[in-house]
Amino acid sequence: MSAKAQEVALDRLLVDRFKSGDQSAFDEMVARYWDRIYSMVHQLLRNQQDAEEVTQDAFIRAHRGLVNFRGDSAFSTWLYQIATNLARNRYWYWWRRKRDQSVSIDAPVGPENDMTLAEVIPAEVESPDDIAVTDEFVARIGKGMERLSAKHREILVLRNIKNLSYEEIAAILGISVGTVKSRIARARESLRAKLGEDFK
């Protein structure tokens, strides 16, 4: 049995235990998925406080709705969909209010990790020129991602950062696999165009 199949089987067992009245089963689900959900939401919102709130809200909604969970999809897919929808709502809430959002290359990579993106980039013995080129590249990618539409940034985060399959992304976003593929292609093309603008 593959690792993914084992994970799905354990999730089903935990859902069944929860539906039978075992509240500790939900605590186990939170422990299993908190970091993954937070990481995805943080990638979408780029704000630690918002990501923490949306992650908490996602688990509250999951707790309320779990008794009605039919199991048509994997629990993880269902939970990612809840979190993605809440993150979208939060994004548009702030977008309508024109809140400035920026991503710093010096910002911590994760909630429990003080390491920055600049420190994560693999380094052999880089010359100062190599370091400057790498830093510039990462900064351009970050700025390019910021200038993408919410739909394009979201699909690239799910595919390239979360490494989700086309099928998982389709289930989370409620779209067909074909739409996922075409949206990824358009998002990548848009990112290339945004990066190209920097050189004009």
Secondary structure as the mmCIF struct_conf table of DSSP 4:
data_model
#
loop_
_struct_conf.conf_type_id
_struct_conf.id
_struct_conf.beg_label_comp_id
_struct_conf.beg_label_asym_id
_struct_conf.beg_label_seq_id
_struct_conf.end_label_comp_id
_struct_conf.end_label_asym_id
_struct_conf.end_label_seq_id
HELX_RH_AL_P HELX_RH_AL_P1 ALA A 3 LYS A 19
TURN_TY1_P TURN_TY1_P1 SER A 20 GLY A 21
HELX_RH_AL_P HELX_RH_AL_P2 GLN A 23 LEU A 45
HELX_RH_AL_P HELX_RH_AL_P3 GLN A 48 GLY A 65
HELX_RH_3T_P HELX_RH_3T_P1 LEU A 66 ASN A 68
BEND BEND1 ASP A 72 SER A 73
HELX_RH_AL_P HELX_RH_AL_P4 PHE A 75 ARG A 96
TURN_TY1_P TURN_TY1_P2 ARG A 97 LYS A 98
TURN_TY1_P TURN_TY1_P3 ILE A 105 ASP A 106
BEND BEND2 ALA A 107 ALA A 107
STRN STRN1 PRO A 108 GLY A 110
TURN_TY1_P TURN_TY1_P4 PRO A 111 GLU A 112
STRN STRN2 ASN A 113 THR A 116
HELX_RH_AL_P HELX_RH_AL_P5 LEU A 117 VAL A 120
BEND BEND3 ILE A 121 ILE A 121
BEND BEND4 GLU A 124 VAL A 125
HELX_RH_AL_P HELX_RH_AL_P6 PRO A 128 ARG A 147
BEND BEND5 LEU A 148 LEU A 148
HELX_RH_AL_P HELX_RH_AL_P7 ALA A 150 LEU A 156
HELX_RH_PI_P HELX_RH_PI_P1 VAL A 157 ILE A 161
BEND BEND6 LYS A 162 LYS A 162
HELX_RH_AL_P HELX_RH_AL_P8 TYR A 166 LEU A 173
TURN_TY1_P TURN_TY1_P5 GLY A 174 GLY A 174
HELX_RH_AL_P HELX_RH_AL_P9 VAL A 177 GLU A 197
TURN_TY1_P TURN_TY1_P6 ASP A 198 PHE A 199
#
